[in-house]
Amino acid sequence: MSGSLDGVGGVAGKALRVLAAPFVAPSPSAVAVRTRLKGLSAPDAEVLGVVGRHLGSLAGRDLKVRSRAGLGHDAGQWAVRKRDLTALSSARWAGSVTKASHDQWALARRCLAAHVRELEAGITCIRQRLAQELGAKGERNVPGGYRSRREWHAKSRRLRVLEDRMALARADWVAGRVRVVRGGKRLANTRHHLDAAGLSEQGWRSRWEAARIFLSADGESGKRLGNETIRLDLDGQLSLKLPAPLADLANAPHGRYVLAARAVFAHRGQEWADRVADHRAVAYRIHHDVLRDRWYVTASWQRTPAPALTLEAALADGTVIGVDTNNDHYAAWRLDVHGNPVGRPARFFYDLSGNALHRDAQIRHATSRLLHYAQQRGASAIAIEDLDFADSKTREKHGRNKRFRCLISRFPTARLAARLISMAAEQGISVIAVDAAYSSRWGAEHWQKPTSIPTHQTTRHEAASLVIGRRAQGFGARRRTTPPPRDRRDRVGHRITQAAPRNPGREGDRPPRTGPPPAVVTPPGKRKRRPSPPNTVRDGRSEREWIYDSLPLTI
């Protein structure tokens, strides 16, 4: 391998891309905690269901109006929507519903843009492969031709299908149309396959209604306990403002309903209590888990953004934990201030099979163990790959490698990054994002064999964690070359070059010099004697020697 980490040079004649500079990930600006409403009575659950379904019907109606307005929606139309909903609920409920509808439309708009980009990537890939000969071998990051005439014909038909989908998606984008299903498209389609899903019609109906209820209220700073619509006091008592048509259900003054259940936040409870005591804004959301028949409340609030750390400040302590992310585990290794590995690596396993909730729990558990490992080692920073598989999830790129496509599709890159950053911020640990290019390849080449011991063979992933940690510190991936033996004069090579990380050619040997050696200043009182030439001549290179820069003996 030739070239440096800056992307100059190539591998086997192929140019390397320029690596992105590492950066410190910003700390999270919002917090959300969830707890169960314990001791909820049957009348309380019935009231929550009635209020949630009423507000859910208003949310569905408002979302329909917002979607029809499309790109022509303005502040005046927003005011009209809110005024129409106020008569059927309240001013604050109407504000929460209209804001949720606008956010839902914006989210659907972003999803449509991502869908268009995915279709474009698939169409481009198919066209490139169709233009090549059958059986043509691909190059790096460029797939080859299709293997058979039958596959070529099937892909040509699929190209027409993708082009039709692209035309429809672009027409929706230009017109500002979005397609949203309140409750979820997957659950809506399950209604037509109840036997395959193992659900009865009543079971599906309960899930559908629970997914479409609306019990969310935004907070207001300066108001009592930070929220006038859904109020949760320091004792855990929850009350909510009833909509105008349901005011007869109130059991407290001013059209409020007080639940008998109590809500206690075990996680971040003191931070929540401080905000509530100061009457700062806290948003609440109540939802029903049909499978467990439990009601939950989620509290969320904005934090004051912490000042962004520089890379030098994050690495002030010197020690960093390099982390390589894999399909089933984290591979972590501690590095000292000079970029050298300290001790042995550690691995933290997780299981990404199952549903999204199971994967999220596995990521949280493994991330917690990783942060505990960093604290025990006294590290103030974690270097991790800046992963993004957005351009690799199309099935046209990897062809028949269905297993790999499933792997990258289920890998929670965004969720993993969000979890790690938020959890590390609570422990006072900085997260440094590093370009992941060539980390596994160069780690296996330069670090896997030297760091292996008889009782533990370093894996490719553990070696990659070293490269990731060194990149965060500003060092190259390659190790310093060991000086050659000194038993024979003509075998002595260069010394270890201690050059700056950005110095070009720092990894190579010092070039040989021809001609007489430089003058040597002999201390006073010492006899000056010119060294005699070697007695042997090999390959006509007797006058060619390795010359080192001499140090001054006097100042």
C-alpha positions as CSV (number, residue, x, y, z in Angstrom):
1,M,0.0,0.0,0.0
2,S,1.4,3.4,-1.0
3,G,0.2,6.8,-0.2
4,S,-0.8,8.5,3.0
5,L,-4.0,8.8,5.0
6,D,-4.8,12.1,3.3
7,G,-5.9,10.1,0.2
8,V,-2.8,10.6,-1.8
9,G,-1.7,7.5,-3.6
10,G,-3.6,4.3,-4.1
11,V,-4.1,0.6,-3.4
12,A,-2.9,-1.6,-6.3
13,G,-3.0,1.3,-8.7
14,K,-6.4,2.7,-7.5
15,A,-6.7,6.2,-6.1
16,L,-7.9,6.6,-2.5
17,R,-10.6,9.1,-1.7
18,V,-9.9,12.0,0.6
19,L,-10.8,11.3,4.2
20,A,-13.1,13.6,6.0
21,A,-11.7,15.4,9.0
22,P,-12.9,14.1,12.4
23,F,-15.2,16.3,14.4
24,V,-16.8,16.4,17.9
25,A,-20.5,15.5,17.8
26,P,-22.7,18.2,19.3
27,S,-24.5,17.4,22.5
28,P,-28.2,16.7,22.4
29,S,-30.5,19.8,22.8
30,A,-33.7,17.9,24.0
31,V,-34.6,15.4,26.6
32,A,-37.5,12.9,26.8
33,V,-38.3,10.5,29.6
34,R,-41.2,8.1,30.0
35,T,-42.9,6.4,32.9
36,R,-46.0,4.3,33.5
37,L,-49.2,5.6,35.0
38,K,-49.5,3.2,37.9
39,G,-52.7,2.6,39.7
40,L,-54.9,3.7,36.8
41,S,-58.5,2.9,37.5
42,A,-61.0,1.7,34.9
43,P,-63.0,5.0,34.8
44,D,-59.7,6.9,34.4
45,A,-58.7,4.7,31.5
46,E,-62.1,5.1,29.9
47,V,-61.9,8.9,30.1
48,L,-58.5,8.9,28.6
49,G,-59.8,6.7,25.7
50,V,-62.8,9.0,25.1
51,V,-60.6,12.2,25.1
52,G,-57.9,10.6,23.0
53,R,-60.3,9.4,20.3
54,H,-62.1,12.7,20.2
55,L,-58.9,14.7,19.7
56,G,-57.6,12.0,17.3
57,S,-60.6,12.6,15.0
58,L,-59.8,16.3,15.1
59,A,-56.2,15.6,14.3
60,G,-57.1,13.4,11.4
61,R,-59.5,16.1,10.0
62,D,-56.9,18.8,10.4
63,L,-54.1,16.7,8.8
64,K,-56.4,16.2,5.8
65,V,-56.9,20.0,5.4
66,R,-53.1,20.6,5.8
67,S,-52.3,18.0,3.2
68,R,-54.7,19.4,0.7
69,A,-53.2,22.9,1.1
70,G,-49.8,21.5,0.0
71,L,-47.2,24.1,-0.8
72,G,-49.7,26.9,-0.8
73,H,-50.3,26.8,2.9
74,D,-49.5,30.0,4.8
75,A,-50.0,31.6,8.2
76,G,-53.5,32.8,7.4
77,Q,-54.7,29.2,6.6
78,W,-53.0,28.0,9.8
79,A,-55.0,30.6,11.8
80,V,-58.2,29.4,10.2
81,R,-57.5,25.8,11.0
82,K,-56.8,26.6,14.6
83,R,-59.9,28.7,14.9
84,D,-62.1,25.9,13.6
85,L,-60.6,23.4,16.1
86,T,-60.8,25.7,19.1
87,A,-64.6,25.5,19.1
88,L,-64.4,21.7,19.3
89,S,-61.7,21.5,21.9
90,S,-59.8,24.5,23.4
91,A,-57.2,27.0,22.2
92,R,-54.3,25.1,23.6
93,W,-55.5,21.7,22.3
94,A,-56.1,23.3,18.9
95,G,-52.5,24.7,18.9
96,S,-51.1,21.3,19.7
97,V,-53.2,19.6,17.0
98,T,-52.3,22.1,14.2
99,K,-48.6,22.0,15.1
100,A,-48.6,18.2,15.0
101,S,-50.3,18.2,11.6
102,H,-47.7,20.6,10.2
103,D,-44.9,18.5,11.6
104,Q,-46.4,15.4,10.1
105,W,-46.7,17.0,6.7
106,A,-43.1,18.1,6.8
107,L,-41.9,14.7,7.9
108,A,-43.8,13.1,5.0
109,R,-42.3,15.6,2.7
110,R,-38.8,14.7,3.8
111,C,-39.6,11.0,3.4
112,L,-40.8,11.6,-0.2
113,A,-37.5,13.3,-1.0
114,A,-35.6,10.3,0.4
115,H,-37.8,8.0,-1.7
116,V,-36.9,10.0,-4.8
117,R,-33.2,9.7,-4.1
118,E,-33.5,6.0,-3.5
119,L,-35.3,5.5,-6.8
120,E,-32.7,7.6,-8.6
121,A,-29.9,5.5,-7.2
122,G,-31.6,2.3,-8.2
123,I,-32.3,3.5,-11.8
124,T,-28.8,4.7,-12.2
125,C,-27.3,1.4,-11.1
126,I,-29.6,-0.7,-13.3
127,R,-28.8,1.4,-16.3
128,Q,-25.0,1.0,-15.7
129,R,-25.3,-2.7,-15.4
130,L,-27.6,-3.1,-18.5
131,A,-25.1,-1.1,-20.6
132,Q,-22.3,-3.7,-19.8
133,E,-21.8,-7.0,-21.4
134,L,-23.1,-10.2,-19.8
135,G,-20.8,-11.5,-17.2
136,A,-18.6,-8.4,-17.2
137,K,-16.6,-8.1,-13.9
138,G,-17.2,-5.0,-11.8
139,E,-14.6,-2.7,-10.4
140,R,-14.4,-1.1,-7.0
141,N,-17.7,0.5,-6.1
142,V,-18.9,-0.2,-9.6
143,P,-21.0,-3.4,-10.2
144,G,-20.4,-5.4,-13.3
145,G,-22.8,-6.8,-15.9
146,Y,-25.6,-9.2,-15.2
147,R,-24.8,-12.9,-15.2
148,S,-27.3,-14.2,-17.7
149,R,-29.7,-13.1,-20.4
150,R,-32.7,-14.0,-18.2
151,E,-31.5,-11.7,-15.4
152,W,-30.8,-9.0,-17.9
153,H,-34.3,-9.2,-19.2
154,A,-35.8,-9.2,-15.6
155,K,-33.8,-6.1,-14.7
156,S,-34.8,-4.3,-17.8
157,R,-38.5,-4.8,-16.9
158,R,-37.7,-3.6,-13.3
159,L,-36.1,-0.5,-14.8
160,R,-39.5,0.4,-16.4
161,V,-41.3,-0.1,-13.1
162,L,-38.8,2.1,-11.2
163,E,-39.1,4.8,-13.9
164,D,-42.9,4.8,-13.5
165,R,-42.6,5.1,-9.7
166,M,-40.1,7.9,-10.2
167,A,-42.5,9.8,-12.4
168,L,-45.3,9.5,-9.8
169,A,-43.0,10.5,-6.9
170,R,-41.7,13.5,-8.8
171,A,-45.2,14.6,-9.7
172,D,-46.2,14.4,-6.0
173,W,-43.1,16.4,-5.0
174,V,-43.8,19.2,-7.5
175,A,-47.5,19.4,-6.5
176,G,-46.7,19.2,-2.8
177,R,-48.8,16.1,-2.2
178,V,-48.0,13.7,0.7
179,R,-49.4,10.4,1.6
180,V,-49.8,9.9,5.3
181,V,-51.7,7.2,7.3
182,R,-52.5,8.1,10.9
183,G,-51.8,4.9,12.8
184,G,-49.3,3.6,10.4
185,K,-49.4,2.1,6.9
186,R,-48.2,-1.3,8.1
187,L,-51.0,-1.6,10.7
188,A,-53.5,-0.5,8.1
189,N,-52.4,-3.2,5.7
190,T,-52.5,-5.8,8.5
191,R,-56.3,-5.4,8.5
192,H,-56.4,-7.4,5.2
193,H,-54.1,-10.2,6.5
194,L,-55.5,-10.9,10.0
195,D,-54.9,-14.6,9.8
196,A,-51.3,-14.3,8.8
197,A,-50.8,-11.7,11.6
198,G,-52.5,-13.9,14.2
199,L,-55.0,-11.2,15.1
200,S,-58.8,-11.1,15.5
201,E,-60.8,-8.2,14.1
202,Q,-61.4,-6.9,17.6
203,G,-57.7,-7.2,18.5
204,W,-56.7,-5.3,15.4
205,R,-59.3,-2.6,16.0
206,S,-58.0,-2.0,19.6
207,R,-54.5,-1.5,18.2
208,W,-55.7,0.8,15.4
209,E,-57.6,3.0,17.8
210,A,-54.7,3.2,20.3
211,A,-52.4,4.2,17.5
212,R,-54.7,7.0,16.3
213,I,-55.5,8.7,19.6
214,F,-54.1,12.1,20.3
215,L,-53.1,13.1,23.8
216,S,-50.1,15.5,23.3
217,A,-49.7,19.0,24.7
218,D,-46.9,21.5,24.2
219,G,-45.4,23.2,27.3
220,E,-45.5,26.9,28.1
221,S,-42.9,28.7,30.2
222,G,-44.4,30.9,32.9
223,K,-47.5,28.8,33.2
224,R,-48.3,26.7,36.2
225,L,-46.0,23.6,36.3
226,G,-44.9,24.4,32.7
227,N,-48.1,23.1,31.0
228,E,-51.7,24.2,31.2
229,T,-53.3,21.4,29.2
230,I,-51.7,18.3,30.7
231,R,-50.4,19.1,34.2
232,L,-48.2,16.9,36.3
233,D,-47.3,18.1,39.7
234,L,-44.3,17.2,41.9
235,D,-46.4,14.6,43.7
236,G,-47.0,12.7,40.5
237,Q,-50.7,13.6,40.2
238,L,-51.7,14.1,36.5
239,S,-54.7,16.2,35.3
240,L,-55.7,17.3,31.9
241,K,-58.0,20.0,30.4
242,L,-61.0,18.4,28.8
243,P,-62.2,19.5,25.4
244,A,-65.4,21.6,25.4
245,P,-67.7,18.9,24.1
246,L,-66.5,16.6,27.0
247,A,-66.6,19.1,29.8
248,D,-69.3,17.0,31.6
249,L,-66.7,14.4,32.4
250,A,-64.7,16.8,34.6
251,N,-64.2,15.9,38.3
252,A,-62.2,19.1,39.2
253,P,-62.8,22.9,38.8
254,H,-62.2,24.7,35.5
255,G,-63.2,21.7,33.3
256,R,-60.3,19.5,34.4
257,Y,-60.1,15.8,35.0
258,V,-57.7,14.5,37.7
259,L,-56.4,11.0,37.4
260,A,-56.1,8.7,40.5
261,A,-52.9,7.3,39.1
262,R,-49.4,8.5,40.0
263,A,-46.5,9.1,37.6
264,V,-42.9,9.1,39.0
265,F,-39.8,9.6,36.7
266,A,-37.0,7.4,37.9
267,H,-34.7,8.6,35.2
268,R,-33.9,12.3,35.1
269,G,-36.5,12.8,37.8
270,Q,-34.6,15.6,39.6
271,E,-34.0,17.5,36.3
272,W,-37.7,17.3,35.5
273,A,-38.7,18.4,39.1
274,D,-36.4,21.4,38.8
275,R,-38.1,22.5,35.6
276,V,-41.6,22.0,37.0
277,A,-40.8,23.9,40.2
278,D,-39.5,26.8,38.1
279,H,-42.6,26.7,35.8
280,R,-40.6,26.1,32.7
281,A,-42.0,24.5,29.6
282,V,-42.5,20.7,29.6
283,A,-44.4,18.9,26.9
284,Y,-46.4,15.7,27.7
285,R,-47.7,12.8,25.6
286,I,-50.0,10.1,26.9
287,H,-50.3,6.8,25.0
288,H,-51.7,3.3,25.5
289,D,-49.8,0.1,25.0
290,V,-52.5,-2.4,24.0
291,L,-50.4,-5.5,24.2
292,R,-49.6,-4.9,27.9
293,D,-52.8,-2.9,28.6
294,R,-50.7,-0.1,30.2
295,W,-50.8,3.7,29.9
296,Y,-47.6,5.7,29.7
297,V,-46.8,9.4,29.9
298,T,-43.7,10.9,28.2
299,A,-42.2,14.2,29.3
300,S,-39.9,16.2,27.0
301,W,-38.2,19.6,27.2
302,Q,-35.5,21.7,25.5
303,R,-32.1,22.1,27.0
304,T,-29.8,25.1,26.8
305,P,-27.3,24.1,24.0
306,A,-23.9,23.4,25.5
307,P,-21.0,25.2,23.8
308,A,-19.4,23.1,21.1
309,L,-16.1,21.5,22.0
310,T,-13.1,21.7,19.7
311,L,-11.2,18.5,18.8
312,E,-8.2,19.7,20.9
313,A,-10.4,20.3,24.0
314,A,-12.0,16.8,23.6
315,L,-8.6,15.2,23.5
316,A,-7.0,17.3,26.2
317,D,-6.6,14.3,28.5
318,G,-4.9,12.3,25.8
319,T,-6.7,9.0,26.3
320,V,-9.3,8.0,23.8
321,I,-11.4,4.9,23.2
322,G,-11.5,3.8,19.6
323,V,-14.7,1.9,18.7
324,D,-15.5,-0.1,15.6
325,T,-19.2,-0.8,15.1
326,N,-20.2,-4.2,13.7
327,N,-23.3,-6.2,13.1
328,D,-23.3,-7.9,16.5
329,H,-20.8,-6.0,18.8
330,Y,-18.7,-3.0,19.6
331,A,-14.9,-3.5,19.3
332,A,-13.2,-1.0,21.6
333,W,-9.5,-0.3,22.4
334,R,-7.9,2.3,24.6
335,L,-5.2,4.4,23.1
336,D,-2.7,6.7,24.9
337,V,-1.7,10.2,24.0
338,H,0.8,8.9,21.4
339,G,-1.8,6.7,19.6
340,N,-0.5,3.4,21.0
341,P,-2.8,0.7,22.2
342,V,-3.0,0.2,26.0
343,G,-3.9,-3.2,27.4
344,R,-6.2,-5.6,25.5
345,P,-9.3,-4.7,23.5
346,A,-12.9,-5.2,24.7
347,R,-16.0,-6.3,22.9
348,F,-19.6,-5.5,23.8
349,F,-22.2,-7.7,22.1
350,Y,-25.7,-7.0,21.1
351,D,-28.4,-8.7,19.0
352,L,-30.0,-6.8,16.2
353,S,-32.6,-9.5,15.3
354,G,-36.3,-9.0,16.2
355,N,-38.4,-5.9,16.1
356,A,-37.3,-2.3,16.5
357,L,-38.0,-2.2,20.3
358,H,-35.7,-5.2,20.9
359,R,-32.9,-3.7,18.8
360,D,-33.2,-0.4,20.6
361,A,-32.9,-2.1,24.0
362,Q,-29.9,-4.1,22.8
363,I,-28.2,-0.9,21.6
364,R,-28.9,0.9,24.9
365,H,-27.5,-2.0,26.9
366,A,-24.3,-2.3,24.9
367,T,-23.8,1.4,24.9
368,S,-24.1,1.5,28.7
369,R,-21.4,-1.1,29.0
370,L,-19.2,0.8,26.6
371,L,-19.5,4.0,28.6
372,H,-18.7,2.2,31.8
373,Y,-15.6,0.8,30.2
374,A,-14.5,4.3,29.1
375,Q,-15.1,5.6,32.6
376,Q,-13.1,2.8,34.2
377,R,-10.2,3.5,31.9
378,G,-10.3,7.2,32.6
379,A,-11.1,8.2,29.0
380,S,-12.8,11.5,28.2
381,A,-13.5,10.8,24.5
382,I,-14.8,8.0,22.4
383,A,-13.9,7.8,18.7
384,I,-16.5,6.1,16.6
385,E,-17.2,5.7,12.9
386,D,-19.4,8.2,11.1
387,L,-21.6,5.6,9.5
388,D,-24.2,6.3,6.9
389,F,-25.7,3.5,4.8
390,A,-28.2,5.8,3.0
391,D,-26.7,5.2,-0.4
392,S,-26.1,1.4,0.1
393,K,-29.6,0.2,1.0
394,T,-30.9,-0.1,-2.6
395,R,-31.1,-3.7,-3.6
396,E,-29.8,-2.9,-7.1
397,K,-26.3,-2.0,-5.8
398,H,-25.4,-5.4,-4.2
399,G,-27.3,-7.6,-6.6
400,R,-27.8,-11.1,-5.2
401,N,-26.1,-10.5,-1.9
402,K,-29.4,-10.4,-0.1
403,R,-27.9,-11.2,3.2
404,F,-25.7,-8.2,3.1
405,R,-28.6,-5.9,2.1
406,C,-30.6,-7.2,5.0
407,L,-27.7,-6.5,7.3
408,I,-27.2,-2.9,6.4
409,S,-31.0,-2.3,6.2
410,R,-31.6,-3.4,9.8
411,F,-28.5,-1.6,11.1
412,P,-29.7,1.3,13.3
413,T,-27.1,3.9,12.3
414,A,-29.2,6.9,13.2
415,R,-30.6,5.4,16.4
416,L,-27.1,4.2,17.4
417,A,-25.6,7.6,17.0
418,A,-28.4,9.3,18.8
419,R,-28.2,6.9,21.7
420,L,-24.5,7.1,22.1
421,I,-24.3,10.9,21.9
422,S,-27.1,11.4,24.4
423,M,-25.9,8.8,26.9
424,A,-22.2,9.9,26.6
425,A,-23.2,13.5,27.3
426,E,-24.7,12.5,30.7
427,Q,-21.3,10.9,31.6
428,G,-19.3,13.9,30.5
429,I,-17.7,11.9,27.6
430,S,-17.2,13.5,24.2
431,V,-18.0,11.6,21.0
432,I,-15.7,12.1,18.0
433,A,-17.0,11.1,14.6
434,V,-14.3,9.7,12.3
435,D,-14.4,8.8,8.6
436,A,-14.7,5.0,8.4
437,A,-13.0,4.6,5.0
438,Y,-10.3,1.8,4.8
439,S,-10.3,1.4,8.6
440,S,-10.8,-2.4,8.6
441,R,-8.4,-2.9,5.7
442,W,-5.6,-0.8,7.1
443,G,-6.1,-2.1,10.6
444,A,-5.7,-5.7,9.5
445,E,-2.6,-4.8,7.5
446,H,-0.7,-2.7,10.1
447,W,-2.1,-3.7,13.5
448,Q,-3.7,-7.2,13.5
449,K,-0.5,-9.3,13.5
450,P,1.7,-7.0,15.7
451,T,-0.9,-6.8,18.5
452,S,-1.8,-10.5,18.6
453,I,-0.5,-12.6,21.5
454,P,-0.6,-16.4,22.0
455,T,-3.6,-16.2,24.3
456,H,-5.6,-13.7,22.2
457,Q,-5.5,-13.2,18.4
458,T,-6.5,-9.7,17.5
459,T,-9.5,-9.6,15.2
460,R,-10.0,-7.5,12.1
461,H,-12.6,-5.4,14.0
462,E,-10.3,-4.8,17.0
463,A,-7.5,-3.7,14.7
464,A,-10.0,-1.3,13.0
465,S,-10.8,0.3,16.3
466,L,-7.1,1.2,16.6
467,V,-7.2,3.0,13.3
468,I,-10.3,4.8,14.2
469,G,-8.8,6.0,17.5
470,R,-5.6,7.1,15.8
471,R,-7.5,9.1,13.2
472,A,-9.4,10.9,16.0
473,Q,-6.0,11.9,17.5
474,G,-4.7,13.1,14.2
475,F,-2.3,10.2,13.6
476,G,-1.9,8.0,10.6
477,A,-3.1,4.4,10.4
478,R,0.4,2.9,9.9
479,R,2.8,1.9,12.6
480,R,6.3,3.3,13.0
481,T,8.7,1.0,11.2
482,T,11.1,-0.9,13.6
483,P,14.8,0.1,13.0
484,P,16.9,-2.6,11.3
485,P,19.5,-4.7,13.2
486,R,22.9,-3.3,13.9
487,D,25.1,-6.4,13.8
488,R,26.4,-5.6,10.4
489,R,27.2,-2.2,9.0
490,D,25.7,-2.7,5.5
491,R,22.4,-4.0,7.1
492,V,21.8,-0.9,9.2
493,G,18.7,1.0,7.8
494,H,16.9,4.1,8.8
495,R,15.8,5.0,12.3
496,I,12.2,5.5,13.3
497,T,11.0,8.7,11.8
498,Q,9.3,10.8,14.5
499,A,7.7,13.3,12.1
500,A,4.5,15.3,12.4
501,P,1.3,13.4,11.5
502,R,0.7,15.6,8.4
503,N,4.2,15.4,7.1
504,P,4.1,13.8,3.6
505,G,6.3,10.7,3.4
506,R,6.7,10.3,7.1
507,E,6.0,6.5,6.9
508,G,8.7,5.7,4.3
509,D,12.5,5.1,4.6
510,R,14.9,8.0,4.5
511,P,16.4,8.2,1.0
512,P,20.0,7.1,0.7
513,R,22.7,9.7,0.1
514,T,25.8,9.2,-2.1
515,G,29.1,10.8,-1.8
516,P,31.4,11.5,1.2
517,P,29.9,11.6,4.7
518,P,29.3,15.0,6.3
519,A,32.1,16.6,8.3
520,V,32.2,15.6,12.0
521,V,33.3,18.0,14.6
522,T,35.6,16.2,17.0
523,P,35.8,17.5,20.6
524,P,39.0,19.2,21.6
525,G,41.8,16.8,22.7
526,K,40.5,14.0,20.6
527,R,42.4,12.6,17.6
528,K,40.7,13.1,14.3
529,R,40.7,10.0,12.2
530,R,38.9,9.5,8.9
531,P,37.0,6.2,8.8
532,S,38.4,3.6,6.4
533,P,36.3,2.4,3.5
534,P,34.7,-1.0,3.7
535,N,36.8,-4.0,2.6
536,T,34.1,-5.6,0.6
537,V,32.3,-4.4,-2.5
538,R,28.8,-5.6,-3.2
539,D,26.9,-5.0,-6.4
540,G,29.1,-2.0,-7.1
541,R,27.5,0.0,-4.2
542,S,30.5,0.3,-1.9
543,E,30.3,4.1,-1.9
544,R,26.5,4.1,-1.2
545,E,25.7,4.3,2.5
546,W,22.8,5.3,4.9
547,I,23.8,8.7,6.3
548,Y,22.0,10.2,9.4
549,D,21.9,13.8,10.4
550,S,24.5,14.2,13.1
551,L,23.7,16.1,16.3
552,P,25.9,19.0,17.4
553,L,28.3,18.0,20.1
554,T,29.0,21.5,21.2
555,I,26.9,24.6,21.5
